[in-house]
Amino acid sequence: MQICLHGFVSGKVQGVSFRQCTQDEAERLDLNGWVRNLADGRVEVLVEGEESAVRELEVWLERGPERARVDALALEQQPVQGVTGFVIRR
């Protein structure tokens, strides 16, 4: 079953390769979507694909890459949007 999650990651998540590592992990899991930095210091993410793979990325987002510190992860399920590929938005 395909699902879509959208939300925000808070903590020390900018300047620590969070977006690149998220893209790498999403591509490894064959997921679609995007990730971007926000002006308030959070990272916004939209991810969709097979539910098991999306949930695996969700667990990864709770800790992030080695240099990151995730204080909060808030994701909400959304209708699947049919995005193809996983990109870093600027």
Secondary structure, DSSP 4 states (H G I P E B T S, - for coil): -EEEEEEEEEEE-SSSSHHHHHHHHHHHTT-EEEEEE-TTS-EEEEEEEEHHHHHHHHHHHTT-STT-EEEEEEEEEE------SEEE--
